[in-house]
Amino acid sequence: MSESSMRIETKLVHAGEPLPRIAGAVEMPIFQSATYEYGGEGSYHDVRYLRTNNTPSQLALHAKLAALEGSQAALVTASGMAAISTTLLTVLSAGDHLLAQSCLYGGTHDLLTRDFANFALAVDFIDADRRDGWQAQLRPNTRAIYVEAMTNPLLQVADLNAVVEFARAHGLVSIIDNTFASPINFRPIEAGFDLSIHSATKYLNGHADIVAGAVAGGAELIERIRHKANHLGGSLDPHAAFLLGRGLKTLALRVRYQNDSALRIARFLEGHPAVARVNYAGLETHPRHARARSLFAGFGGVLSFELKGPASGADEFARKVRIPIVAPSLGGVHTLLTRPATTSHAGLAREDRLRLGIGDALLRLSVGIEATEDLLEDFEEALR
Ligand SMILES: *Cc1c(COP(=O)(O)O)cnc(C)c1O
């Protein structure tokens, strides 16, 4: 059986692992070495050094991630933001223009709005839900279009097929942050995107114990991104690479469980009299449920909901629940709860925040792998 014909669960365990096994080791060893003996390499980018992203732990992860995403190549980075910034600074040059989805991850949004101008890069935000307005925002120097699989914290689902078609029609590089879906629920390269980016800190590693990133895509583009990463320096540490490789092996088990658990919790919350609104693409009441169903194999482990009444009720709920930990980040084995108005979106003016639909009493939940029944009982008690 060839590796490419394996199902994703098998690829998670076996793809990219060195053969013959190193000293017979069943698990990929930790290659705690920054540099490697010179083997006649002809260029700077081929010298085997951790920052040139070509050491054994990195190469194994590149091959595994490419197999998972169905891409020609992939690259791991020191963080999700390293993957995002390095990718954008490879695809864009001074004077270029980017179209980006309007409700982005906070770090990405800040990069585009606060740092881009210093690099003479321009950005315009699009309503990624509807294709109608995009053409009017196109400029002669537009080079790329950037979206996310699902937005944070409202779990909106953009018209991703239209993004691919629009990019192809106008010669743009299409880039998606696929962190929230993970390759278990969505494989953007197979859907026609040029580049798929992850904060591997989240689902890919899944255990809230490292920061890492990844980008997958065509071999030529990934090689250009690797060269840029060699210059910018955001390379993954070997111990983090080991943990990422280990965490990845259980990705399918974790994400499918989290899909199911989050859907049950979303249904429970939607039916509860103390809850005003639940945002989860797996609910029939989600405005883009049909679109999400046609795009994704599952709807992920993150949902958000608004309690009736003032924000103090949301804080009280967060204090009363026993299992969820009040902490930022997502996609790990622990259930985490945040109130975006005071954490991820605290930097926004209140009116802007409310206009985006992020109310004071909105809570975001990243469902972990605890027993769903325990979480439901915990929420039931806290809501009472
Ligand atoms: C967390 C996150 C990032 C940033 O990743 P880091 O690993 O923290 O640098 C980017 N995009 C999304 C959607 C995220 O959730």
The ligand as an SDF file (V2000), in Angstrom:
LIG
                    3D

 15 15  0  0  0  0  0  0  0  0999 V2000
   -3.7250   30.8500   18.0490 C   0  0  0  0  0  0  0  0  0  0  0  0
   -4.0020   31.1960   16.6340 C   0  0  0  0  0  0  0  0  0  0  0  0
   -3.0210   31.7810   15.8220 C   0  0  0  0  0  0  0  0  0  0  0  0
   -1.6460   32.1300   16.3580 C   0  0  0  0  0  0  0  0  0  0  0  0
   -0.9340   30.9940   16.6790 O   0  0  0  0  0  0  0  0  0  0  0  0
    0.2960   30.9750   17.7340 P   0  0  0  0  0  0  0  0  0  0  0  0
    0.7130   29.5650   17.6770 O   0  0  0  0  0  0  0  0  0  0  0  0
   -0.2370   31.4330   19.0490 O   0  0  0  0  0  0  0  0  0  0  0  0
    1.3230   31.9170   17.1830 O   0  0  0  0  0  0  0  0  0  0  0  0
   -3.3430   32.0400   14.5140 C   0  0  0  0  0  0  0  0  0  0  0  0
   -4.5710   31.7780   14.0080 N   0  0  0  0  0  0  0  0  0  0  0  0
   -5.5350   31.2330   14.7590 C   0  0  0  0  0  0  0  0  0  0  0  0
   -6.8690   30.9710   14.1490 C   0  0  0  0  0  0  0  0  0  0  0  0
   -5.2950   30.9290   16.1000 C   0  0  0  0  0  0  0  0  0  0  0  0
   -6.2730   30.3990   16.8380 O   0  0  0  0  0  0  0  0  0  0  0  0
  1  2  1  0
  2  3  1  0
  2 14  2  0
  3  4  1  0
  3 10  2  0
  4  5  1  0
  5  6  1  0
  6  7  2  0
  6  8  1  0
  6  9  1  0
 10 11  1  0
 11 12  2  0
 12 13  1  0
 12 14  1  0
 14 15  1  0
M  END
$$$$
